[in-house]
Amino acid sequence: MGDVVVIGAGIAGIQAALDLANHGIIVHLIEREPSIGGHMAQLDKTFPTNDCSMCILSPKMMEVARHKNIRIHTCAEVDSIEGGVGNFTVTVKKNPRYVDESLCNGCGDCIQICPVEVYNRFDAGIGVRKAIYKPQPQSVPDIVIKDAGHCIECGLCYDICGLDAIRKKEEETTIKIPAASVVVATGYMVFDACRKAQFGHLTLPDVITSLELERMINVSGPTGGNVIRMSNGEVPGSVVFVQCVGSRDMSIDRPYCSCVCCMQAIKNAMLIKEKYPTAEITICYIDIRAYGKGYEEYFGRAQAMGIRFLHGMPSDVLADRNGMTLQVENTENGEVCVLYPDLVVLSVGIGPSDSTAAIAKRLGIPLEESGFIKPVNDAVETVTTIKPGIYIAGTATAPKDIPDSVAQAGSAAMRAFIDATRTRSA
């Protein structure tokens, strides 16, 4: 029976790997980050049930780590792929971690003693991390990584590590993996809100993105679950969500809807309202797209809680002596509303990950104009590509929510399973 390579270890890649492994297939899970989990690990709750995100994801991550049929390759990228269906050779470049993975037990003593603090990408810049660190609280594998670019080589981590697991030097290595088929689940990246300069992100301290709010509202995040104004650390009395920042916008060549932004804003607005009942919350929107099972009812719950939905989009966010101000025309009645929020949340859209184009080129599969990977047929063959044996899943193909990503991952896994079993019988 042939092996299968899964590229990307977010929720779609994890689900595809588990489905294949549970059918007896050896799976090589390739992830360029130091931990599997993807963007779902950054979220606090999931809509429309408000279930804890990590309560769903973490057991799957641990199942992947313990599964006898799954080989995890973190800090790794696909360098090239040769051959065809049933007989691929995938060359994987393993980037240095500067930690002996066979020795490190994840105790964290080196993290505590490290004196260097830098920008924490996992916390979207709201918090900081050390130069030697774990990428997230529930990392899989549960080992540290040293950031050679920021390490000052003070030597403290070498001294405190009783296992001598930390390395001063390490070279990248390559491995070649024979595979019957490949599943591409490279995920997404969020829109850079600075491209819409009129909203003041990184210029006005109390303008944040939806991802920054996710880390702020998460109990394991840098603020311990407290929503605060970045300017003074106080709880905001009023919050305005601005939708479709980086979505449905022809001026920046992003005409598509990002699918999850409306529901994510509703979810976080409800979480803020539950924690701070007196907070005034307004969501400025073009259209509310509540298309999934239970989503319209979820929208109704938010309205019943007193969250205001304002049908209109502000042109900009301006600073004044009292904080911030923005004007919005309510397109339902023509009224011009002037808002004075303490905190503005930009609901940033999602696009293909920055590695998608390079991966597609190496695999010989085309992209949509939007930059997502193009399936053979959007209506029927949604997981197959023009190259037999290579399948796609999750937000590598288009914006979608977690349930849709998981469902598509299962479909891609079963197509890959057929190729793997055919290889065995041949």
ZATI-461149 format. One line per field, with one value per residue (C-alpha): chain; x, y, z. Coordinates in nm, 3 decimals, always signed. Last residue first. Layout:
# ZATI-461149
c <- (A | ...)
c1 <- (X | ...)
c2 <- (Y | ...)
c3 <- (Z | ...)
This chain:
# ZATI-461149
c <- (A | A | A | A | A | A | A | A | A | A | A | A | A | A | A | A | A | A | A | A | A | A | A | A | A | A | A | A | A | A | A | A | A | A | A | A | A | A | A | A | A | A | A | A | A | A | A | A | A | A | A | A | A | A | A | A | A | A | A | A | A | A | A | A | A | A | A | A | A | A | A | A | A | A | A | A | A | A | A | A | A | A | A | A | A | A | A | A | A | A | A | A | A | A | A | A | A | A | A | A | A | A | A | A | A | A | A | A | A | A | A | A | A | A | A | A | A | A | A | A | A | A | A | A | A | A | A | A | A | A | A | A | A | A | A | A | A | A | A | A | A | A | A | A | A | A | A | A | A | A | A | A | A | A | A | A | A | A | A | A | A | A | A | A | A | A | A | A | A | A | A | A | A | A | A | A | A | A | A | A | A | A | A | A | A | A | A | A | A | A | A | A | A | A | A | A | A | A | A | A | A | A | A | A | A | A | A | A | A | A | A | A | A | A | A | A | A | A | A | A | A | A | A | A | A | A | A | A | A | A | A | A | A | A | A | A | A | A | A | A | A | A | A | A | A | A | A | A | A | A | A | A | A | A | A | A | A | A | A | A | A | A | A | A | A | A | A | A | A | A | A | A | A | A | A | A | A | A | A | A | A | A | A | A | A | A | A | A | A | A | A | A | A | A | A | A | A | A | A | A | A | A | A | A | A | A | A | A | A | A | A | A | A | A | A | A | A | A | A | A | A | A | A | A | A | A | A | A | A | A | A | A | A | A | A | A | A | A | A | A | A | A | A | A | A | A | A | A | A | A | A | A | A | A | A | A | A | A | A | A | A | A | A | A | A | A | A | A | A | A | A | A | A | A | A | A | A | A | A | A | A | A | A | A | A | A | A | A | A | A | A | A | A | A | A | A | A | A | A | A | A | A | A | A | A | A | A | A | A | A | A | A | A | A | A | A | A | A | A | A | A | A | A | A | A | A)
c1 <- (-0.051 | -0.276 | -0.069 | -0.066 | -0.441 | -0.479 | -0.283 | -0.475 | -0.809 | -0.687 | -0.599 | -0.960 | -1.072 | -0.845 | -0.971 | -1.331 | -1.240 | -1.054 | -1.360 | -1.575 | -1.318 | -1.286 | -1.665 | -1.699 | -1.414 | -1.537 | -1.451 | -1.242 | -1.131 | -0.913 | -0.624 | -0.894 | -0.969 | -0.871 | -0.679 | -0.588 | -0.286 | -0.298 | -0.390 | -0.273 | -0.562 | -0.672 | -0.928 | -1.097 | -1.393 | -1.475 | -1.848 | -1.942 | -1.605 | -1.463 | -1.100 | -0.997 | -0.797 | -0.570 | -0.641 | -0.463 | -0.777 | -0.724 | -0.750 | -0.428 | -0.293 | -0.127 | +0.230 | +0.320 | +0.616 | +0.411 | +0.122 | +0.356 | +0.508 | +0.167 | +0.032 | +0.323 | +0.194 | -0.133 | -0.437 | -0.665 | -0.868 | -1.064 | -1.003 | -1.287 | -1.143 | -1.221 | -1.250 | -1.222 | -1.331 | -1.590 | -1.729 | -1.989 | -2.150 | -2.454 | -2.569 | -2.933 | -3.019 | -3.286 | -3.162 | -2.824 | -2.725 | -2.448 | -2.151 | -1.923 | -1.624 | -1.471 | -1.181 | -1.041 | -1.162 | -0.927 | -0.997 | -0.860 | -1.030 | -1.155 | -1.240 | -1.513 | -1.745 | -1.959 | -2.335 | -2.616 | -2.569 | -2.625 | -2.653 | -2.587 | -2.870 | -2.858 | -3.161 | -2.965 | -2.687 | -2.934 | -3.085 | -2.745 | -2.701 | -3.043 | -2.924 | -2.607 | -2.774 | -2.663 | -2.468 | -2.555 | -2.527 | -2.394 | -2.473 | -2.450 | -2.247 | -2.175 | -2.109 | -2.136 | -2.209 | -2.142 | -2.223 | -2.066 | -2.291 | -2.299 | -1.917 | -1.840 | -2.153 | -2.139 | -1.775 | -1.855 | -2.156 | -1.946 | -1.687 | -1.941 | -2.108 | -1.768 | -1.668 | -2.002 | -1.962 | -1.594 | -1.619 | -1.707 | -1.417 | -1.635 | -1.459 | -1.367 | -1.011 | -0.833 | -0.745 | -0.995 | -1.232 | -1.321 | -1.551 | -1.302 | -0.994 | -1.183 | -1.529 | -1.678 | -1.602 | -1.676 | -1.739 | -1.683 | -1.807 | -1.720 | -1.375 | -1.200 | -0.890 | -0.531 | -0.448 | -0.384 | -0.430 | -0.789 | -0.878 | -1.070 | -0.970 | -0.917 | -0.586 | -0.438 | -0.164 | -0.385 | -0.477 | -0.814 | -0.875 | -1.039 | -0.710 | -0.597 | -0.926 | -0.922 | -0.585 | -0.734 | -1.032 | -0.795 | -0.720 | -0.783 | -0.725 | -0.360 | -0.434 | -0.153 | -0.104 | -0.448 | -0.580 | -0.894 | -0.800 | -0.479 | -0.658 | -0.335 | -0.248 | -0.521 | -0.294 | -0.546 | -0.533 | -0.341 | -0.487 | -0.451 | -0.188 | -0.406 | -0.258 | -0.318 | -0.059 | -0.075 | +0.105 | +0.407 | +0.782 | +0.935 | +1.276 | +1.441 | +1.636 | +1.839 | +1.890 | +2.200 | +2.222 | +2.447 | +2.432 | +2.210 | +1.971 | +1.897 | +2.174 | +1.933 | +1.989 | +1.904 | +1.994 | +2.343 | +2.252 | +1.954 | +2.172 | +2.434 | +2.394 | +2.382 | +2.191 | +1.905 | +1.688 | +1.762 | +1.842 | +1.487 | +1.524 | +1.240 | +1.080 | +0.918 | +0.565 | +0.520 | +0.247 | +0.220 | -0.049 | +0.061 | +0.161 | +0.484 | +0.697 | +0.993 | +1.359 | +1.400 | +1.117 | +0.760 | +0.557 | +0.188 | -0.065 | +0.151 | -0.085 | -0.057 | +0.090 | +0.320 | +0.481 | +0.707 | +1.028 | +1.150 | +1.509 | +1.616 | +1.576 | +1.549 | +1.183 | +1.201 | +1.499 | +1.314 | +1.022 | +0.988 | +0.924 | +1.092 | +1.377 | +1.601 | +1.468 | +1.379 | +1.734 | +1.683 | +1.829 | +1.501 | +1.679 | +1.463 | +1.369 | +1.342 | +1.107 | +1.153 | +0.835 | +0.879 | +0.548 | +0.474 | +0.104 | +0.000 | +0.297 | +0.665 | +0.853 | +0.787 | +1.007 | +1.108 | +0.810 | +0.861 | +0.948 | +0.967 | +0.745 | +0.749 | +0.493 | +0.482 | +0.136 | +0.056 | +0.124 | -0.101 | +0.024 | +0.103 | -0.205 | -0.428 | -0.272 | -0.356 | -0.709 | -0.755 | -0.627 | -0.861 | -1.206 | -1.128 | -0.886 | -1.174 | -1.391 | -1.751 | -1.943 | -2.207 | -2.240 | -1.949 | -1.615 | -1.452 | -1.111 | -0.924 | -0.546 | -0.533 | -0.774 | -0.508 | -0.284 | -0.274 | +0.068 | +0.370 | +0.710 | +0.555 | +0.635 | +0.408 | +0.434 | +0.222 | +0.359 | +0.079 | +0.108 | -0.233 | -0.420 | -0.769 | -0.736 | -0.422 | -0.613 | -0.891 | -0.639 | -0.419 | -0.715 | -0.844 | -0.503 | -0.458 | -0.801 | -0.754 | -0.414 | -0.126 | -0.022 | +0.100 | -0.036 | +0.186 | +0.033 | +0.208 | +0.143 | +0.000)
c2 <- (-0.317 | -0.400 | -0.179 | +0.115 | +0.084 | +0.106 | +0.432 | +0.585 | +0.501 | +0.645 | +0.973 | +1.007 | +0.922 | +1.185 | +1.453 | +1.387 | +1.388 | +1.716 | +1.864 | +1.786 | +1.929 | +2.251 | +2.285 | +2.242 | +2.492 | +2.778 | +2.844 | +3.076 | +2.900 | +2.611 | +2.625 | +2.708 | +2.342 | +2.062 | +1.985 | +1.663 | +1.550 | +1.196 | +1.297 | +1.649 | +1.868 | +1.896 | +1.703 | +1.824 | +2.017 | +1.774 | +1.853 | +2.222 | +2.392 | +2.160 | +2.060 | +2.248 | +2.573 | +2.655 | +2.996 | +3.302 | +3.503 | +3.454 | +3.081 | +2.883 | +2.603 | +2.270 | +2.168 | +2.048 | +2.284 | +2.573 | +2.498 | +2.490 | +2.827 | +2.988 | +2.848 | +2.951 | +3.297 | +3.144 | +3.206 | +3.486 | +3.571 | +3.884 | +4.122 | +4.214 | +4.542 | +4.590 | +4.949 | +5.021 | +5.320 | +5.403 | +5.750 | +5.691 | +5.947 | +5.814 | +5.958 | +5.861 | +5.742 | +5.499 | +5.150 | +5.271 | +5.385 | +5.624 | +5.577 | +5.838 | +5.757 | +5.905 | +5.813 | +5.923 | +6.231 | +6.481 | +6.336 | +6.048 | +5.945 | +5.613 | +5.607 | +5.567 | +5.389 | +5.111 | +5.080 | +4.863 | +4.913 | +4.602 | +4.687 | +4.418 | +4.421 | +4.058 | +3.983 | +4.096 | +3.852 | +3.569 | +3.644 | +3.610 | +3.272 | +3.169 | +3.264 | +3.058 | +2.738 | +2.542 | +2.770 | +3.082 | +3.374 | +3.634 | +3.974 | +4.225 | +4.546 | +4.569 | +4.799 | +4.596 | +4.806 | +4.713 | +4.927 | +4.766 | +4.742 | +4.361 | +4.327 | +3.952 | +3.843 | +4.145 | +4.074 | +3.711 | +3.816 | +4.063 | +3.791 | +3.550 | +3.814 | +3.924 | +3.564 | +3.502 | +3.797 | +3.726 | +3.354 | +3.350 | +3.561 | +3.714 | +3.761 | +4.081 | +4.108 | +4.320 | +4.601 | +4.853 | +4.566 | +4.511 | +4.224 | +4.129 | +4.303 | +4.479 | +4.331 | +4.428 | +4.712 | +4.616 | +4.905 | +4.871 | +5.096 | +5.107 | +4.969 | +4.800 | +4.997 | +4.909 | +5.268 | +5.284 | +4.915 | +4.931 | +4.611 | +4.288 | +4.060 | +3.692 | +3.660 | +3.959 | +3.766 | +3.472 | +3.160 | +3.313 | +3.402 | +3.743 | +3.914 | +3.643 | +3.654 | +4.037 | +4.036 | +3.806 | +4.040 | +4.330 | +4.620 | +4.995 | +5.126 | +5.215 | +5.441 | +5.415 | +5.038 | +5.005 | +5.350 | +5.267 | +5.492 | +5.294 | +4.998 | +4.815 | +4.836 | +4.575 | +4.301 | +4.034 | +3.706 | +3.406 | +3.079 | +2.703 | +2.488 | +2.178 | +1.994 | +1.619 | +1.409 | +1.062 | +0.730 | +0.856 | +0.801 | +1.050 | +1.205 | +1.380 | +1.704 | +1.862 | +2.215 | +2.266 | +2.300 | +2.507 | +2.612 | +2.318 | +2.286 | +1.933 | +1.911 | +1.715 | +1.927 | +2.242 | +2.527 | +2.595 | +2.582 | +2.812 | +3.066 | +3.082 | +3.451 | +3.358 | +3.676 | +3.477 | +3.694 | +3.539 | +3.200 | +3.164 | +2.850 | +2.599 | +2.423 | +2.082 | +1.953 | +1.823 | +1.936 | +2.268 | +2.324 | +2.666 | +2.789 | +2.838 | +2.708 | +2.934 | +3.025 | +3.391 | +3.462 | +3.559 | +3.877 | +3.962 | +4.155 | +4.100 | +3.852 | +3.624 | +3.350 | +3.608 | +3.695 | +3.998 | +3.967 | +3.918 | +3.820 | +3.733 | +3.352 | +3.196 | +3.101 | +2.972 | +2.749 | +2.591 | +2.510 | +2.141 | +2.049 | +1.709 | +1.788 | +1.486 | +1.332 | +1.671 | +1.798 | +2.174 | +2.424 | +2.396 | +2.383 | +2.371 | +2.029 | +2.042 | +1.780 | +1.605 | +1.427 | +1.128 | +1.036 | +0.686 | +0.600 | +0.912 | +1.071 | +1.135 | +1.425 | +1.668 | +1.949 | +2.148 | +2.069 | +2.253 | +2.145 | +2.311 | +2.018 | +1.668 | +1.446 | +1.078 | +0.927 | +0.553 | +0.476 | +0.760 | +0.928 | +1.273 | +1.273 | +1.175 | +1.456 | +1.710 | +1.572 | +1.601 | +1.963 | +2.076 | +2.039 | +2.158 | +2.399 | +2.588 | +2.604 | +2.560 | +2.879 | +2.670 | +2.883 | +2.951 | +2.843 | +2.985 | +3.126 | +3.105 | +3.089 | +2.709 | +2.721 | +2.910 | +2.607 | +2.314 | +2.154 | +2.302 | +2.440 | +2.590 | +2.453 | +2.153 | +1.827 | +1.530 | +1.203 | +0.948 | +0.568 | +0.432 | +0.186 | +0.331 | +0.522 | +0.679 | +0.817 | +0.975 | +1.104 | +1.268 | +1.431 | +1.566 | +1.707 | +1.868 | +2.032 | +2.148 | +2.296 | +2.066 | +2.160 | +1.931 | +1.577 | +1.308 | +0.965 | +0.628 | +0.341 | +0.000)
c3 <- (-0.860 | -0.563 | -0.334 | -0.575 | -0.620 | -0.244 | -0.231 | -0.521 | -0.358 | -0.028 | -0.200 | -0.316 | +0.037 | +0.188 | -0.049 | +0.058 | +0.426 | +0.383 | +0.211 | +0.514 | +0.755 | +0.557 | +0.535 | +0.912 | +0.979 | +0.760 | +0.397 | +0.183 | -0.137 | -0.256 | -0.007 | +0.247 | +0.304 | +0.068 | -0.248 | -0.428 | -0.631 | -0.771 | -1.123 | -1.214 | -1.332 | -0.971 | -0.766 | -0.448 | -0.592 | -0.873 | -0.895 | -0.891 | -0.880 | -1.146 | -1.193 | -0.881 | -0.898 | -0.605 | -0.454 | -0.595 | -0.671 | -1.044 | -0.971 | -0.954 | -1.172 | -1.079 | -1.161 | -0.812 | -0.781 | -0.919 | -0.685 | -0.384 | -0.480 | -0.529 | -0.201 | +0.021 | +0.108 | +0.221 | +0.002 | +0.115 | +0.424 | +0.501 | +0.787 | +1.021 | +1.148 | +1.517 | +1.643 | +2.016 | +2.223 | +1.959 | +1.885 | +1.611 | +1.381 | +1.197 | +0.865 | +0.804 | +0.453 | +0.580 | +0.496 | +0.370 | +0.718 | +0.628 | +0.856 | +1.006 | +1.223 | +1.536 | +1.758 | +2.094 | +2.277 | +2.111 | +1.769 | +1.565 | +1.242 | +1.112 | +0.742 | +0.482 | +0.722 | +0.578 | +0.597 | +0.727 | +1.102 | +1.314 | +1.684 | +1.943 | +2.195 | +2.305 | +2.087 | +1.780 | +1.867 | +1.914 | +1.571 | +1.405 | +1.575 | +1.442 | +1.093 | +1.146 | +1.268 | +0.963 | +0.732 | +0.526 | +0.766 | +0.523 | +0.674 | +0.393 | +0.364 | +0.737 | +1.030 | +1.353 | +1.662 | +2.024 | +2.329 | +2.635 | +2.943 | +2.943 | +2.951 | +2.952 | +2.766 | +2.536 | +2.450 | +2.369 | +2.161 | +1.961 | +1.913 | +1.764 | +1.547 | +1.413 | +1.338 | +1.170 | +0.938 | +0.868 | +0.781 | +0.412 | +0.276 | +0.005 | -0.330 | -0.515 | -0.383 | -0.645 | -0.402 | -0.543 | -0.628 | -0.262 | -0.169 | +0.104 | +0.246 | +0.523 | +0.468 | +0.804 | +1.043 | +1.404 | +1.645 | +2.021 | +2.300 | +2.669 | +2.609 | +2.905 | +2.997 | +2.904 | +2.802 | +2.428 | +2.352 | +2.466 | +2.645 | +2.597 | +2.884 | +2.806 | +2.991 | +2.809 | +2.626 | +2.528 | +2.725 | +2.815 | +2.450 | +2.404 | +2.320 | +2.080 | +1.892 | +1.902 | +1.726 | +1.463 | +1.414 | +1.357 | +1.590 | +1.591 | +1.943 | +1.883 | +1.584 | +1.330 | +1.341 | +1.174 | +1.088 | +0.890 | +0.597 | +0.549 | +0.392 | +0.300 | +0.670 | +0.726 | +0.591 | +0.493 | +0.681 | +0.555 | +0.435 | +0.446 | +0.276 | +0.258 | -0.044 | -0.044 | -0.231 | -0.384 | -0.409 | -0.218 | -0.198 | +0.048 | -0.009 | +0.283 | +0.296 | +0.573 | +0.700 | +0.908 | +1.285 | +1.505 | +1.869 | +1.960 | +2.251 | +2.376 | +2.634 | +2.856 | +3.167 | +2.978 | +3.214 | +3.079 | +2.711 | +2.771 | +2.951 | +2.676 | +2.596 | +2.230 | +2.135 | +1.980 | +1.751 | +1.410 | +1.558 | +1.687 | +1.896 | +1.889 | +2.182 | +2.210 | +2.256 | +1.903 | +1.896 | +2.075 | +2.338 | +2.467 | +2.120 | +1.922 | +2.206 | +2.268 | +2.242 | +2.145 | +2.388 | +2.303 | +2.297 | +2.309 | +2.097 | +1.788 | +1.626 | +1.932 | +1.711 | +1.550 | +1.883 | +1.843 | +2.046 | +2.403 | +2.484 | +2.841 | +2.810 | +3.159 | +3.147 | +2.791 | +2.870 | +3.160 | +2.926 | +3.012 | +2.647 | +2.668 | +2.429 | +2.353 | +2.028 | +1.884 | +1.928 | +1.923 | +1.678 | +1.482 | +1.147 | +0.833 | +0.691 | +0.312 | +0.172 | -0.163 | -0.270 | -0.503 | -0.662 | -0.790 | -0.756 | -0.945 | -1.117 | -1.084 | -0.927 | -0.645 | -0.523 | -0.215 | +0.006 | +0.331 | +0.685 | +1.025 | +1.130 | +0.977 | +1.150 | +1.053 | +1.088 | +1.085 | +1.451 | +1.564 | +1.880 | +1.741 | +1.515 | +1.806 | +2.009 | +1.740 | +1.713 | +2.089 | +2.069 | +1.792 | +1.946 | +2.300 | +2.132 | +1.969 | +2.281 | +2.170 | +2.095 | +1.913 | +1.597 | +1.577 | +1.720 | +2.033 | +2.124 | +1.795 | +1.755 | +1.736 | +1.441 | +1.246 | +1.200 | +1.439 | +1.383 | +1.555 | +1.446 | +1.129 | +0.781 | +0.822 | +0.625 | +0.743 | +0.603 | +0.612 | +0.618 | +0.515 | +0.737 | +0.700 | +1.027 | +0.884 | +0.585 | +0.789 | +1.043 | +0.779 | +0.604 | +0.935 | +1.030 | +0.688 | +0.707 | +1.069 | +0.995 | +0.917 | +0.563 | +0.287 | +0.327 | +0.172 | +0.117 | +0.140 | -0.099 | +0.000)
